[in-house]
Amino acid sequence: MPASHLLLALAVVAVWGTNFVVIKLGLAELPPFLFATLRFALSAFPFLLFIRRPPVALHRLALFGVLLGAGQFGLLFYAMRADISPALASLVIQTQVFFTIALSATLHRERLAPLQFAALALAVAGMGVIAAHLEASVTALGLGLVLLAALCWAFANLVVRSAGKVDMLGFMVWSSIFAVPPLLALSVAFDGVAAMRAGLSHAGVAAWAAVAWQAVGNTLFGYGAWGWLQTRHPAATITPAALLVPVFGFAASAWWLDESLPGWKLGAAALVIAGLVLNLIAARRRTAAAIPTRRPA
């Protein structure tokens, strides 16, 4: 991979990792579901006016938008308001990889490699370490909500897989439309109209910058650049960079928000990342085994 492409991949995962701190800053001024509503509204408009709709059935775009919007980000934002720190949120949400594997095995009868069972065990152990240290930086509610958000993300992954090879930037922009109505309904129900009005009227530059960063940095740049890289390099070359998302999440939260990183947090991170690495190795082995070997003539 050329150095410029490697730097681009690192820039994307840096945006995705530090985004958890940006979310926390936005939540300081905006109610969680309203914040998520604005994020997806700005991800769709005005970009759908000049980004072509991908050739995907409308119901798949709608299902993905609801799962990712109201499911993943709605629950994540609500949890991050007061029940889980940005660093731990960036780690726990990575369990979407293991939920995706489990759902694929259950729904599509995909066989798991022995290494994937070991990877899952490491991730479960990491979650166990977090669950054993419930405190101000993470509550049982926060851990449960982010795990549920990761499950919604996993279902969204299966929707993308069923759509075939698509332009992820266009997919994200057009599916974002369908995230707005359920998020707006959740905002009315849980944030309350009074809090919504107060949030909009008192939101400062930092809050609106956080919303813009969610839409432009996280969605347009992140998914656009990642999709561009995936068209030029094998997935096995690009995917390992995503392992750095929680690393950036931990570093940004410690530096920007002064979040403490005691041994148990680092230990939980080491277990989950080790599980992700084992799963990546298993995926590479499966890909290599699927490639037929040529016999000499």
C-alpha positions in Angstrom: 0.0 0.0 0.0 1.4 3.4 -0.9 2.3 5.6 2.0 -0.4 8.2 1.0 -3.1 5.5 1.1 -1.8 4.3 4.5 -2.0 7.8 5.9 -5.5 8.1 4.5 -6.6 4.9 6.3 -5.0 6.1 9.5 -6.8 9.5 9.1 -10.2 7.7 8.8 -9.7 5.5 11.9 -8.4 8.6 13.8 -11.7 10.4 12.9 -13.8 7.4 13.9 -11.9 6.9 17.1 -11.8 10.5 18.3 -15.4 10.9 17.3 -16.5 9.6 20.7 -15.0 12.6 22.4 -16.8 14.8 19.8 -20.1 13.1 20.7 -19.5 13.8 24.4 -18.9 17.5 23.7 -22.1 17.7 21.6 -24.1 16.0 24.4 -23.0 18.7 26.8 -25.4 21.1 25.0 -27.9 18.9 23.0 -30.3 16.1 24.2 -29.1 12.7 22.9 -31.9 11.8 20.5 -32.1 15.4 19.1 -28.3 15.3 18.6 -28.6 12.0 16.7 -31.5 13.4 14.6 -29.5 16.5 13.6 -26.5 14.3 12.8 -28.5 12.1 10.3 -30.5 15.0 8.9 -27.2 16.8 8.0 -25.8 13.5 6.6 -28.6 13.4 4.1 -29.2 17.1 3.2 -28.0 18.7 1.1 -25.7 15.8 -0.1 -28.4 13.6 -1.6 -28.9 16.4 -4.1 -25.6 15.6 -5.8 -24.7 12.1 -4.6 -26.4 9.5 -6.7 -28.7 7.0 -5.0 -27.1 3.6 -5.1 -29.0 0.8 -7.0 -30.4 -0.7 -3.8 -34.0 -1.6 -2.9 -35.7 1.2 -0.9 -36.6 -1.1 1.9 -32.9 -2.0 2.4 -32.0 1.6 2.6 -34.8 2.2 5.1 -34.0 -0.8 7.3 -30.3 0.2 7.4 -31.1 3.8 8.2 -33.4 2.8 11.1 -30.9 0.2 12.5 -27.9 2.5 12.3 -29.7 5.7 13.2 -32.3 4.9 15.9 -30.5 1.6 16.8 -26.8 2.1 16.9 -26.4 5.9 17.2 -29.6 6.6 19.1 -28.7 4.1 21.8 -25.0 5.1 21.8 -25.7 8.8 22.3 -28.3 8.1 25.0 -25.8 5.9 26.9 -22.9 8.4 26.5 -25.0 11.1 28.0 -24.2 9.9 31.6 -23.7 6.1 31.7 -20.5 5.3 29.8 -17.3 7.2 29.1 -16.1 7.9 25.5 -13.1 5.6 25.9 -15.2 2.6 27.0 -17.9 3.4 24.5 -15.3 3.2 21.7 -14.3 -0.2 23.0 -17.6 -1.8 23.8 -19.1 -0.8 20.4 -16.5 -3.0 18.7 -18.4 -6.0 19.9 -20.5 -5.5 16.7 -17.8 -7.6 15.0 -18.7 -10.6 17.2 -22.4 -10.0 17.0 -22.1 -9.9 13.2 -20.3 -13.3 13.3 -22.9 -14.8 15.6 -25.8 -13.5 13.5 -24.2 -14.8 10.3 -23.7 -18.2 11.9 -27.3 -18.3 13.2 -29.1 -16.9 10.2 -26.9 -18.0 7.3 -25.5 -21.2 8.8 -21.9 -19.9 8.4 -19.4 -22.2 10.1 -17.1 -20.6 12.7 -13.4 -21.3 12.7 -11.8 -22.5 16.0 -9.9 -19.1 16.2 -13.2 -17.3 16.0 -14.4 -19.1 19.1 -11.2 -18.1 20.9 -11.7 -14.5 19.6 -15.3 -14.4 21.0 -14.0 -15.8 24.4 -11.5 -13.0 24.6 -14.1 -10.3 23.8 -16.5 -11.8 26.4 -13.7 -11.8 28.9 -13.1 -8.1 28.1 -16.8 -7.3 28.7 -16.6 -9.3 31.9 -13.8 -7.1 33.2 -15.8 -4.0 32.4 -18.9 -5.4 34.1 -16.9 -6.2 37.2 -15.9 -2.5 37.5 -19.2 -0.7 37.2 -18.5 2.8 38.5 -18.9 6.5 37.5 -17.3 5.9 34.1 -19.7 3.0 33.2 -23.0 1.8 34.7 -24.9 -1.4 34.0 -27.4 0.7 31.9 -24.6 2.2 29.9 -22.9 -1.1 29.2 -26.2 -2.7 28.2 -27.2 0.1 25.9 -23.9 0.1 24.0 -24.0 -3.6 23.7 -27.5 -3.3 22.3 -26.2 -0.5 19.9 -23.5 -2.9 18.8 -26.1 -5.6 18.1 -28.1 -3.1 16.0 -24.9 -2.3 14.1 -24.4 -6.0 13.5 -27.9 -6.3 12.0 -27.2 -3.2 9.8 -24.0 -5.0 8.6 -26.1 -7.9 7.4 -28.4 -5.5 5.5 -25.4 -4.1 3.7 -24.1 -7.6 2.9 -27.5 -8.6 1.5 -27.4 -5.5 -0.8 -24.2 -6.7 -2.5 -21.4 -4.5 -3.7 -22.5 -0.9 -3.3 -21.1 2.6 -3.0 -21.0 3.0 0.8 -20.9 6.8 0.6 -24.1 6.9 -1.4 -25.6 4.2 0.8 -24.9 6.2 3.9 -26.2 9.4 2.6 -29.5 8.0 1.2 -30.2 5.7 4.2 -29.7 8.6 6.5 -33.1 10.0 5.4 -34.8 7.1 7.0 -33.0 7.5 10.3 -34.5 11.0 10.9 -38.2 10.2 11.6 -37.7 7.5 14.2 -34.9 9.5 15.9 -37.2 12.6 15.9 -40.0 10.5 17.5 -37.6 9.2 20.1 -36.4 12.7 20.9 -40.0 13.9 21.5 -40.7 10.8 23.7 -37.5 10.8 25.7 -35.9 14.2 25.4 -39.2 16.1 25.5 -40.3 19.0 23.4 -39.2 21.6 26.0 -35.6 20.1 26.2 -35.5 20.0 22.4 -36.4 23.7 22.1 -34.0 24.6 24.9 -31.2 22.6 23.2 -31.7 24.2 19.8 -32.0 27.7 21.3 -28.9 27.5 23.5 -26.7 25.3 21.3 -23.4 27.1 20.8 -20.6 26.8 18.2 -19.2 23.7 19.9 -22.5 21.8 19.6 -23.1 22.7 16.0 -19.5 21.9 15.2 -20.0 18.5 16.8 -23.1 17.9 14.6 -21.3 19.0 11.5 -18.3 16.7 12.4 -20.7 13.8 12.8 -22.1 14.3 9.3 -19.1 15.6 7.3 -16.2 14.0 9.1 -17.6 10.7 10.3 -20.0 10.0 7.4 -18.8 11.7 4.2 -15.1 11.7 4.8 -15.0 8.5 6.8 -17.1 6.2 4.7 -16.2 7.9 1.4 -12.4 7.5 2.0 -12.8 4.0 3.4 -14.9 2.9 0.4 -12.3 4.5 -1.9 -9.5 2.5 -0.3 -11.5 -0.7 -0.4 -11.9 -0.4 -4.2 -8.1 -0.2 -4.5 -6.8 -2.7 -1.9 -7.9 -6.1 -0.7 -10.0 -6.1 2.5 -7.3 -8.0 4.3 -5.0 -5.0 3.7 -7.4 -2.3 4.8 -9.3 -3.9 7.7 -6.4 -4.1 10.2 -6.4 -0.3 10.4 -9.8 -0.4 12.0 -8.3 -2.1 15.0 -6.9 1.3 16.0 -10.4 2.9 16.5 -10.5 2.1 20.3 -6.8 3.1 20.6 -7.6 6.5 19.3 -10.8 6.5 21.4 -8.8 5.9 24.6 -6.1 8.3 23.7 -8.4 11.2 22.8 -10.6 10.7 25.9 -7.6 10.7 28.2 -6.0 13.7 26.5 -9.1 15.8 25.9 -11.4 14.9 28.7 -8.9 13.7 31.3 -10.5 10.3 31.5 -8.5 8.1 33.8 -7.2 4.8 32.3 -6.6 2.4 35.2 -5.3 -1.1 34.7 -8.7 -2.7 34.4 -9.7 -0.5 31.5 -6.4 -1.2 29.6 -6.8 -4.9 30.4 -10.3 -4.9 29.0 -9.1 -3.1 25.9 -6.3 -5.6 25.5 -8.7 -8.5 25.6 -11.2 -7.1 23.1 -8.5 -6.0 20.7 -6.8 -9.4 21.0 -10.1 -10.9 20.1 -10.5 -8.7 17.1 -7.0 -9.6 15.9 -7.7 -13.3 16.2 -10.9 -12.9 14.3 -9.0 -11.0 11.6 -6.4 -13.8 11.4 -9.2 -16.4 11.1 -10.8 -14.4 8.3 -7.5 -14.2 6.4 -7.0 -17.9 6.7 -10.5 -18.6 5.4 -10.0 -16.3 2.4 -6.7 -17.9 1.6 -8.2 -21.4 1.8 -11.0 -20.4 -0.5 -8.5 -19.3 -3.3 -7.9 -22.4 -5.5 -4.3 -23.3 -6.0 -3.1 -23.8 -9.6 -1.5 -27.0 -10.6 1.6 -26.8 -12.7 0.9 -27.6 -16.4 
